[in-house]
Amino acid sequence: MYCPDAFAETRPEILRALIQSHPLATLVSLGDHGLEANHIPLYLAPDTGSQPILQGHVARANPLWQEANSNAEVLAIFQGPEHYISPSWYATKAETGKVVPTWNYVVIHAYGPLQVRDDPAWIRQQMSALTAQQEKNLPLPWQVEDAPHDFTEQLIQQVVGIEIPITRWQGKWKVSQNQPRLNRDSVLTHLEQCHQPDSEAMAEQVRTRLAGSKNGSSQ
């Protein structure tokens, strides 16, 4: 992924937080028929030491797990907030007119070998962990144990667990850092005025980076 230094994000706590809040990954692999892309929610296991580990499961009928090559990497892409940025939002438009449209976005690329975990107990634990993560802020959190055990056991037999020890990950936060302060302020103002979930999410990203620049951070 092309990533100028101004957009690079390497802090593990920031990368972890994005994956936890946006766990649906585009998982890219090289299989018998060329490149394949599967869309799979992946759970970032806690307390795994220096090497983060992604965990998930796929349908047993999905050839992904059968074609897995432990000597080859797969790529998991996590997409965070994104939003179109109009050139009319830049304060410098009135001064020079030298502005063009762009797109702000937050993304993580995580690489590692895909390992198969064809173990019902492991799969149940992974499902429970991911479910707990997604349900924790709901008024009445649902748990895997809420469903009949025989029912969930039948479903578990129909899937296969996968695990990806992350060998390297790269974060890109393209949120107007390359613009002069005047333009970043005006972009933030227009995003806030859109009053849409995606615009509010991107406004928070721009706002956070602006606060960091005030404190002397390049991020």
Secondary structure, DSSP 4 states (H G I P E B T S, - for coil): ----GGGEE--HHHHHHHHHHS-EEEEEEEETTEEEEEEEE-EE-SS-TTS-EEEEEEETT-TTTTS--TTSEEEEEEEEEEEEE-GGG-TTHHHH-----EEEEEEEEEEEE-EEE--HHHHHHHHHHHHHHHHTTSSS---GGGS-HHHHHHHHTTEEEEEEE-SEEEEEEESSTTS-HHHHHHHHHHHHHH--HHHHHHHHHHHHHHHHHHTT---
